């Protein structure tokens, strides 16, 4: 009995099949990433911007926060985080609530 079962399984594993007529092929697509962008303004201090980046952006170092803050000041904007939409929306909202001037989320 065991011998027959193993033969049946082996036969099933090596058989080929075709998709039924009219079947759809599922194509996997990756979700797009989104950019969180801080804009320059005339009322947020360097210290406040850097502290907010440290507080809300995961993995942010003090040095990187200051680099991005300077980029915001001198270039007018900085992309402070890029990743999945749901997280980008959260970080965007948290930074905006702290008073930072934010660009709309952009697809990366």
Secondary structure, DSSP 8 states (H G I E B T S, - for coil): -HHHHHHHHHHHHH------TT----------EEEEEEE--SSS-HHHHHHHHHHHSTT--HHHHHHHHHHHHHHSEEEEEEEEHHHHHHHHHHHHHTT-EE---EE-
